[in-house]
Amino acid sequence: MTVSATEAAFEGFRVTRRHPGVVLIWAGVWLIGLIVMMAVILPLMTPWMDEIIAAEGNASALTPGARQAMQMATFAAIPVGLLLQALIMPAVYRTVLRPQEKGFAWLRIGRDEGRMFVVLLVLGLVSVALNLVGTPLQQWAAGALTLPLRLLLSLALFALSIFISVRLSMIAPVTFARRKLAFREGWRMSGRLFWPLLGLTVMVIAMAAVVVLLLVLIGWPLQVMVGGAGAIGPTQGIGALLMLLLMPLGVALVTVILWAPFAALCRDLPEA
């Protein structure tokens, strides 16, 4: 089985180049979703907002009530995030695997999206299960093992997480391509393609990181406009609006870069 991970890795950029207007529409969907997510989160966190801001990301500095509010807000946002991904991921896959099925930015609500929601939910539960096992294990190791053994354990857990992530990476595109839930087939396929998939994963993460870095460099002066000491009146409003538009655009670009290559690999397989 011969596939080119390097060729597939650039599929996200090809999709963006061919369909820039479509990516902008996807960014608009992300914007709507992020607004809905904030509408869900803010009522839960507003009573504790001053404390959360003062903690500056240090969870240990929060009171139990504030920590519980953050956990509830996270759980409340998860369904919205899953629905967004289940809507946009098939659209991205459609541009690669079924470009003839044109519609409004390849967006649809149907069986593909339902199957993708199930896949994303199962993969999310797997991730939670791994965290529930890995975090207590590391906490136990911190008090029971010497430093070299703790490092070995951390490396082993990291390697295990990478292995499982790679083995799960083809389930979503194969499910879309086969028009059925394909957990077993995706797992088997990733086993045969483990090393190309590992290389592809590293490349697309690096590409996404570069895009994020560029967006940060663009967003930094906007952040100054929004929150700087000299930011007043219309300047602050324009900066806030630009930040609001930049965030979903960045999410759309990153998700296309991360998702499209795996669909391209699935498309280029001899039996696909």
Secondary structure, DSSP 8 states (H G I E B T S, - for coil): ----HHHHHTHHHHHHHH-HHHHHHHHHHHHHHHHHHHHHHHHHHGGGHHHHHHHTT-GGGS-HHHHHHHHHHHHHHHHHHHHHHHHHHHHHHHHHH-TTS-SSTT---SHHHHHHHHHHHHHHHHHHHHHHHHHHHHHHHHHHS-HHHHHHHHHHHHHHHHHHHHHHTTHHHHHHHHTS--HHHHHHHHHHTHHHHHHHHHHHHHHHHHHHHHHHHHHHHHHHHHHSTT--HHHHHHHHHHHHHHHHHHHHHHHHHHHHHHHHHHHHSTT-
